[in-house]
Amino acid sequence: MKQRIKHLFLNNKFLNSCYTLFHHNKIHSGILLRSSAVLKNNKIFQIKNCKKNSVLIGFNSHIQNTIIVFHGNDNQITIGDNVSLINATIKIFDDKNIIRIGNNTKMSNAISIYSLEGHSIIIGTDCLFGEKIEIRNSDSHSIINSKGIRLNPANDVVIGNHVWVGRGCLILKGTNIGNNCVVGANSILTKNYNEGSLLVGSPAKCSNQNINWDINRI
Ligand SMILES: CC(C)(COP(=O)(O)OP(=O)(O)OC[C@H]1O[C@@H](n2cnc3c(N)ncnc32)[C@H](O)[C@@H]1OP(=O)(O)O)[C@@H](O)C(=O)NCCC(=O)NCCS
């Protein structure tokens, strides 16, 4: 069975850390690239002296022109089956971050995902993302009060199953989007949003409830 599985690696650059990546993946060889993932023109690397970073990619996924950079240790990216990720940028800073992209999720073009401070970004199954979307779980810099206490801690991002995110959205730290939601173009999200909501605007507000969507133009 294993022998029948095809791995397509075309013009990928596993820079610097790539040895570490492969070394790590060998440990999980049954999971890593357990399918015919198509990897084309990607750059996957880590900054010098970083270690134990992993990228696990599922069955039939298509990853192309994507840059993944690790600036830290023990970080994990898991991409499910039938995922499409084209022209994406994934940047990880600090240690023990987790990024997961569920089965059948499609990210069309120029998606940026930033995970920092040991937090996670979990994206469900069957999601659809338009172009030029940014997802981040930290502001990257600190806002502090007069006592020196930080006011803007990093927080996990969770995007449920079957969520459609329109073009140009910004999904910020602490966002939690329920299943079957639709997010209108150019919206900015920062909060918890109930399942089956139509979310629009900046900041996003629920403009309809108990909705669903279909990838087909029915
Ligand atoms: C949200 C969207 C899907 C429309 O859904 P809809 O059910 O037809 O919603 P409506 O057009 O009736 O709009 C509902 C309300 O949200 C507002 N609204 C719609 N889209 C909005 C947006 N992107 N930002 C802010 N407000 C928006 C409407 O003005 C309306 O406001 P009102 O209730 O005060 O009149 C659509 O406007 C959108 O953003 N499409 C972009 C899809 C996309 O990016 N596709 C790329 C391929 S993945």
The ligand as an SDF file (V2000), in Angstrom:
LIG
                    3D

 48 50  0  0  0  0  0  0  0  0999 V2000
  -21.5000   38.9110    2.9190 C   0  0  0  0  0  0  0  0  0  0  0  0
  -21.8380   38.6010    1.4720 C   0  0  0  0  0  0  0  0  0  0  0  0
  -21.4710   37.1240    1.1810 C   0  0  0  0  0  0  0  0  0  0  0  0
  -23.3020   38.8840    1.1740 C   0  0  0  0  0  0  0  0  0  0  0  0
  -24.2340   38.0750    1.8510 O   0  0  0  0  0  0  0  0  0  0  0  0
  -25.8200   38.4010    1.7200 P   0  0  0  0  0  0  0  0  0  0  0  0
  -26.5390   37.3550    2.5180 O   0  0  0  0  0  0  0  0  0  0  0  0
  -26.1890   38.5770    0.2920 O   0  0  0  0  0  0  0  0  0  0  0  0
  -25.9050   39.7550    2.5390 O   0  0  0  0  0  0  0  0  0  0  0  0
  -26.5190   41.1550    2.1030 P   0  0  0  0  0  0  0  0  0  0  0  0
  -25.9020   41.6550    0.8560 O   0  0  0  0  0  0  0  0  0  0  0  0
  -28.0060   41.0530    2.2060 O   0  0  0  0  0  0  0  0  0  0  0  0
  -25.9710   42.0750    3.3040 O   0  0  0  0  0  0  0  0  0  0  0  0
  -26.4180   41.9590    4.6500 C   0  0  0  0  0  0  0  0  0  0  0  0
  -25.9370   43.1940    5.3860 C   0  0  0  0  0  0  0  0  0  0  0  0
  -24.4860   43.1250    5.4900 O   0  0  0  0  0  0  0  0  0  0  0  0
  -23.8780   44.2470    4.8220 C   0  0  0  0  0  0  0  0  0  0  0  0
  -22.6820   43.7220    4.1530 N   0  0  0  0  0  0  0  0  0  0  0  0
  -22.5970   42.7830    3.1980 C   0  0  0  0  0  0  0  0  0  0  0  0
  -21.3220   42.5090    2.9020 N   0  0  0  0  0  0  0  0  0  0  0  0
  -20.5630   43.3050    3.6820 C   0  0  0  0  0  0  0  0  0  0  0  0
  -19.1720   43.4650    3.8600 C   0  0  0  0  0  0  0  0  0  0  0  0
  -18.2920   42.7460    3.1650 N   0  0  0  0  0  0  0  0  0  0  0  0
  -18.7420   44.3670    4.7730 N   0  0  0  0  0  0  0  0  0  0  0  0
  -19.6360   45.0970    5.5010 C   0  0  0  0  0  0  0  0  0  0  0  0
  -20.9800   44.9640    5.3960 N   0  0  0  0  0  0  0  0  0  0  0  0
  -21.4310   44.0890    4.4920 C   0  0  0  0  0  0  0  0  0  0  0  0
  -24.9320   44.7500    3.8640 C   0  0  0  0  0  0  0  0  0  0  0  0
  -24.7530   46.0990    3.5780 O   0  0  0  0  0  0  0  0  0  0  0  0
  -26.2070   44.4920    4.6630 C   0  0  0  0  0  0  0  0  0  0  0  0
  -26.3160   45.4940    5.6360 O   0  0  0  0  0  0  0  0  0  0  0  0
  -27.7760   45.9980    6.1880 P   0  0  0  0  0  0  0  0  0  0  0  0
  -28.4080   44.7930    6.8390 O   0  0  0  0  0  0  0  0  0  0  0  0
  -27.4330   47.0900    7.1350 O   0  0  0  0  0  0  0  0  0  0  0  0
  -28.5080   46.4460    4.9620 O   0  0  0  0  0  0  0  0  0  0  0  0
  -21.1160   39.5220    0.4650 C   0  0  0  0  0  0  0  0  0  0  0  0
  -21.5050   40.8760    0.7130 O   0  0  0  0  0  0  0  0  0  0  0  0
  -19.6090   39.4430    0.4840 C   0  0  0  0  0  0  0  0  0  0  0  0
  -18.8970   39.9990    1.3300 O   0  0  0  0  0  0  0  0  0  0  0  0
  -19.1010   38.7350   -0.5550 N   0  0  0  0  0  0  0  0  0  0  0  0
  -17.6860   38.5360   -0.7520 C   0  0  0  0  0  0  0  0  0  0  0  0
  -17.4610   37.0910   -1.0650 C   0  0  0  0  0  0  0  0  0  0  0  0
  -16.0320   36.8490   -1.4320 C   0  0  0  0  0  0  0  0  0  0  0  0
  -15.1020   37.4560   -0.9220 O   0  0  0  0  0  0  0  0  0  0  0  0
  -15.8710   35.9370   -2.3680 N   0  0  0  0  0  0  0  0  0  0  0  0
  -14.5260   35.5990   -2.8510 C   0  0  0  0  0  0  0  0  0  0  0  0
  -14.4600   34.1400   -3.2240 C   0  0  0  0  0  0  0  0  0  0  0  0
  -14.1370   33.1230   -1.8030 S   0  0  0  0  0  0  0  0  0  0  0  0
  1  2  1  0
  2  3  1  0
  2  4  1  0
  2 36  1  0
  4  5  1  0
  5  6  1  0
  6  7  2  0
  6  8  1  0
  6  9  1  0
  9 10  1  0
 10 11  2  0
 10 12  1  0
 10 13  1  0
 13 14  1  0
 14 15  1  0
 15 16  1  0
 15 30  1  0
 16 17  1  0
 17 18  1  0
 17 28  1  0
 18 19  1  0
 18 27  1  0
 19 20  2  0
 20 21  1  0
 21 22  1  0
 21 27  2  0
 22 23  1  0
 22 24  2  0
 24 25  1  0
 25 26  2  0
 26 27  1  0
 28 29  1  0
 28 30  1  0
 30 31  1  0
 31 32  1  0
 32 33  2  0
 32 34  1  0
 32 35  1  0
 36 37  1  0
 36 38  1  0
 38 39  2  0
 38 40  1  0
 40 41  1  0
 41 42  1  0
 42 43  1  0
 43 44  2  0
 43 45  1  0
 45 46  1  0
 46 47  1  0
 47 48  1  0
M  END
$$$$
